[in-house]
Amino acid sequence: MNARRHTLETVALRKEYPGTVALRDVSLKCGGGEIRVLLGKNGAGKSTLVRLLGGAVQPTSGDILVDGNRVRFRSPGEAFREGIVTVHQELSLIPGLTVAENIFLGRLPRRRAGLIDWRTACSMADALLDELGLALDVRVPAGKLGVAQQQMIEIAKAMSHAPSVLMLDEPTSALAQRETDRLFTLLKRLAAKGVVLVYITHRLGEIHTIADAVTVLRNGALVGTIPIGEATPAAIVGMMFGETIGTERPPEPPPSGVPVMDVRGFTGRGAYSDISFTLHQGEILGIAGVLGAGRTELLRGLFGADPHEAGLVTIGGKTVFPSSPSQMKKLGVALAPEDRKAEGLVQILSTRVNINLADFWPPSLHWITTAGRERGVAMNYVRRMDIAVPTVDSAVSDLSGGNQQKVVIAKWLNTGPRVLLLDEPTRGVDIQAKRQVFDIVRGLSGQGISSIVVSSELEELMEVCHRILILKKGKMTGELFPHEATLENLISKCME
Amino acid sequence: MTRLRPLLGSAVLEIVLVVLCLFLAAVAPHFLTAENLLNVLRNVSMQGLIALGMTLVIIAGEIDLSVGSMVAFSGCLTAWLTGALGTPGVGLPAPLAVAAAILVSLAAGFMSGALAGLLRNRFGVPSFISTLALLTALSGAAELITNGFPLTPFPGWYNFIGGGYLLGVPFPVFLFVIAFAGTHVLMNYTAFGRAIYAVGGNAEAARLSAINIHTVRTGVLALTAMLAAASGVMQSSEIMSGTATTAKGWELDVIAAVIIGGTSLAGGVGRVWGTMVGVVFLGVIMNGMTLLNVSEYWQHVVRGGLILLAVLINRMERRGR
């Protein structure tokens, strides 16, 4: 095939949101035939860049050039037409429709009478999958396929637009090793055709397999681009995290070793296996690992929120097989879930009701409750935790992320817990509220209440935790004490 | 005026109801008599009893379509049991036979709702489907019990439950008001009631807050089916027979009253008081139209329009906020 090499260039691309600059005058150049990996920690500006290139948002200033021509997109549709296609991390296939229909959604071939020409659609889809080296029946519903195959269909769908630029946002987070290998083979074949490939990942281990060059963003600005030969772990970590490696505030040494919760052989549905550890009274235990390492699944398993296969938890003198949140609540376990909006709070109800939410069951505890009593409980936490609310009776959906997180924690403190499980407690929370959340966790530690914190922000774990467990592909691969280690140690243990 | 607006906004239906009553009092001389008003209350009390339960079910994010059939089924079951237990062979005295029959009917109602709850929790069958099936099945069961003919085994005093007066007030009205007070307290002053709002508002968040969402769902469905069974007993008492064809389509009247009362079909939002007002509102409208000699056909059209209007007002109120 006669490969035409496409190019993609940005010139001083800038995106401002009220109060913040998400992307600062980024200029970079990618040529067709190479695979460019885009790196940066959360909030570095990777997704803003991808959204700008994909036409989902418009730049404040700066230019995008495709094949040397300046382009300006007002919508993703316009970017499509210019041949810039994004495969997002979340799958967007419609499960009930066939593979062929998903690929050509909205632009299925028609017969003269205006009816859909299924035979042509299927043969076009077949040809497309053939070209990508996929042997799949295009007539099966997309929902019948595994996650990896669905990811491949997403890429096929992107290819059907005949892209000159293909951007992939963490496409391997849901894939197993074998599937990842197949994806990589596919991407290399595409690159050989002259397509510009921009690949975002959190898995540093992948980049030597897939990348030709690495571009690093930090705080919205371009740090630099280096060829893969120079991309040693130390070099990359230095670029991603800057010179200020080391924690701002070394945590106090771990508290006296009175065990409060003992986890043995915890194994669950392919997400994590044979996890054992002991949590001590007042200890703040971090769990570090990349996306898909099984951190969230482990916390939910410990709380009985999702079923797990094997493993026991000893807490409060009882050894149990966690099977429901009410069972674990009785033993003094609490969970602030990752998706605060959808799982932590009932958005249409008030702060008052939400703070009392975990106290509604079993109902016999307080046979008669009153708005006044609920309000008293709520006001107490609002004052103690400095939650900014118009009134405790207004809907919790009006509150900022940080205040919502405090409401979730207040809800659980109201049940008198022994152990608090916090899943990404600072996601979508501003700096000041972040500090406050950690101050609350430290304060609880002082009162003898232990916490387990999962966070993608490794610096945060270094700052707040007494001890950090490393999770990799569902296995516990090590532990680390922040007071005797550096952030770089932690990063290289998690990623590599 | 600006200060009045929030107050007006939160009590639109109450205000409309008062205006409607004033209007009817002016144009229909008979409307504002104690006798007529008590009659309105009695007419709405049997459906109203079910509407109270339905409010809980809808707030919890579920639905019960089987209540109309349950009314017929429970009336027929009560009649049949009263007859069977009172026959010389078994020989229970009439009051005992009636009491036993009523208790069994209420228990049957409870079990039917609990079955819908079990199907929802264990097998993920939406309550819309399971209660649709029950609607048909219970209606058929009522026909089976009665063999197609009304059963009339009741002693004369049985009429008191559905047709009698106590201190000049129709007895069903007492039952309705007591049930209102009970459900109002349940929803506003008990942890179980608060859990109902939480489950309807966000079932996953409620589950992760250690609320037993299965018990909540089963509880509201069982309670409502039991209230429908109680309504069936009252109905059989009023007409002094167990009749399989009674109460057809009640489920829709009941749901309409709940929605007019401001409860959201999406779950998580609603008040028992709103349903009370909605029930009375519909009763007054129907009564007023009858007094004004509006044809029955028109009454149905007006009722349909009211449902739409009430939902639109609710929507606008919520958007305004």
Interface residues (C-beta under 8 A of the other chain):
Chain A: F303 A305 S324 P325 S326 M328 K329 L335 P337 A342 E343 G344 L345 V346 Q347 I348 L349 V353 N356 L357 A358 D359 F360 W361 P362 P363 L365 H366 W367 I368 T369 T370 A371 E374 K411 T415
Chain B: V185 N188 Y189 T190 A191 F192 R194 A195 Y197 A198 G201 N202 E204 A205 A206 R207 L208 S209 A210 I211 N212 G268 V269
